[in-house]
Amino acid sequence: MRPSDRTSWRQTSRCWSTSGRHGAALAAWWRPVVDELADEYEGRVKVVKVNTDENVDTIVRYGVQSIPTLVLFKNGKPLDHVVGFRPKSELQRLLDDALIADTVSATRN
C-alpha cells in the first residue's frame, strides 16, 4: 500500500465491520506496526484502522477498553482479540495462522 493510500483504509464503523466477511481481516485500534502489516499482507488480509473518537459505537460493540487493541475477524466474526503491546512476530504468526486455516478450509471444500 502506498503511503498516499493509507487514509483510504481508515474505515467508519458502518463499512469496516463488513471487511472480513470473506477471508481474514484485522481491525486495529492503532499501533504503528499496523502500517507495516498492511504492506506485508496486502491482498491477503484487509487491515483497517478505526478512529476511536469517531467510532464509539464500534468500541462498545467489540469491548475495546485499551489501546492498542487488535481484533482478528474471520468471515465477518471476531476470531481473536489482542490487547496491549505484542511483538510484530506474534502478530505475524496470528495472521499466518488465520491464512493457513483459510487455505486448509478451501482445499476441503
C-alpha positions in Angstrom: 0.0 0.0 0.0 1.4 3.3 -1.0 1.7 6.0 1.8 -0.8 8.1 -0.1 -3.4 5.3 0.1 -3.2 4.9 3.9 -6.2 7.1 4.5 -8.3 5.0 2.1 -8.3 2.1 4.5 -9.3 4.1 7.6 -12.8 2.9 7.9 -16.1 4.0 9.6 -17.9 1.6 11.8 -20.6 1.1 9.1 -18.3 -0.1 6.3 -15.3 -1.7 8.1 -17.4 -4.3 10.0 -18.1 -6.0 6.7 -14.5 -6.0 5.6 -13.8 -9.5 6.9 -16.9 -11.3 5.8 -14.9 -13.3 3.3 -11.4 -14.3 4.5 -9.3 -12.7 7.1 -9.4 -9.1 8.3 -7.6 -7.3 11.1 -9.2 -4.2 12.8 -6.7 -2.2 14.7 -7.3 0.4 17.4 -3.9 1.7 16.3 -0.4 0.7 16.6 2.4 1.9 14.3 3.3 -1.7 13.3 -0.1 -2.0 11.7 1.2 0.1 8.7 3.9 -2.5 8.2 1.5 -5.4 8.5 -0.8 -3.7 6.0 2.0 -3.6 3.5 3.3 -7.1 4.1 -0.2 -8.7 3.9 -1.7 -6.6 1.2 -4.0 -8.7 -1.0 -4.3 -11.4 1.7 -5.6 -9.6 4.8 -7.7 -6.5 4.9 -6.2 -4.2 7.6 -8.2 -1.3 8.8 -7.6 1.4 11.4 -10.5 2.5 13.4 -10.6 6.1 14.7 -11.8 5.7 18.4 -13.1 9.3 18.5 -15.3 8.8 15.5 -16.5 5.2 16.2 -17.5 5.0 19.8 -20.3 2.5 18.9 -17.8 0.2 17.4 -15.6 0.4 20.5 -18.5 -0.6 22.7 -19.6 -3.4 20.3 -16.2 -5.1 20.4 -15.3 -4.3 24.0 -12.3 -2.2 23.3 -11.1 -0.8 26.7 -7.5 -0.2 25.9 -5.3 0.9 23.1 -3.8 -0.7 21.2 -6.4 -3.4 20.6 -6.4 -5.6 17.5 -9.4 -7.8 16.6 -8.9 -10.6 14.0 -12.0 -11.3 12.1 -12.7 -14.4 10.1 -15.6 -14.4 7.7 -17.1 -11.4 9.4 -16.9 -12.7 13.0 -14.3 -11.8 15.7 -11.9 -14.7 15.9 -9.3 -13.3 18.3 -8.5 -10.1 20.4 -5.0 -8.8 21.1 -4.8 -6.1 23.7 -1.6 -4.3 24.5 1.8 -4.5 23.1 2.8 -7.6 21.2 5.9 -8.1 19.1 5.4 -7.9 15.4 6.4 -11.5 15.1 3.5 -12.6 17.3 1.0 -10.6 15.2 2.5 -12.1 12.0 2.0 -15.6 13.5 -1.6 -14.7 14.3 -2.3 -13.6 10.7 -0.4 -16.5 9.2 -2.4 -19.0 11.3 -5.6 -17.4 10.1 -4.4 -17.6 6.5 -3.3 -21.2 6.8 -6.8 -22.0 8.2 -8.3 -20.3 5.1 -6.1 -22.5 2.8 -6.9 -25.7 4.6 -10.7 -24.9 4.6 -10.6 -24.0 0.9 -8.9 -27.3 -0.1 -11.5 -29.3 1.9 -14.5 -27.7 0.1 
